[in-house]
Amino acid sequence: MEMRKAQVLIMAGLLALLSACSTTPIGKHDLLDFLQDGKTTKEEVFLRLAEPSSTYEDGRIFTYRLNEDEGGYTIKGAKSKGWSGKYSLVLSFDERGILRRHSLVRVQEAYTP
């Protein structure tokens, strides 16, 4: 009888762990809502999105890798490894550090047979 109780407790514990590992949306639908061409500053982008994945043209162009789930967008940290996003956010700033233009581009996923 004691063995049966132990088995039931173990199974209950495993079920609790599995349910905790279910895919809970972690994204935010409004993550990029603050971006406004001609208004948003480079500093504001840094504060809200952190360090970009890549920079080009002496820091006038930022790119961020993003993923998406039911909750919205999640951003890849600049130093993250082993994670590729579904989107690339490209931000172009003028010489004063004001956002000139931004685009969210779907990334072509690599085919692996």
Residue, then its C-alpha position, 0 to 999 in steps of 0.5 A: m500500500e505504501m508503494r502505491k502511495a509513493q507512485v501516486l505522489i511521484m506521478a502527481g509531482l511529474l504532472a505538476l512539473l509538466s504543466a508548469c513547463s507548458t508553453t505560456p506566452i511570454g511576448k508583449h503585443d505592445l513591445l514596439d508601439f513606442l517606435q515613432d519615426g521622427k520622434t523616438t530617440k536612440e537613447e529611448v530605444f536602448l532603454r526599452l529594448a536594450e543592446p541591439s543584436s547588431t549595429y551598422e554605419d557607425g551606430r546609425i543602424f540598429t538591428y534586433r532579432l525578435n520572436e513571436d508567440e501568442g503574447g506578442y514579440t520577445i526580443k533576443g539579447a545581444k549576447s544570446k547564443g543558440w536562438s534565432g528570431k523569426y523577425s529582424l527589427v531594423l532601425s535607422f537613426d539620423e545624425r542627431g540620434i532620432l529614429r528616421r525609419h524602422s521596419l520589421v522584416r520576416v527572416q527566412e528560416a533555414y531549411t534543414p532536411 
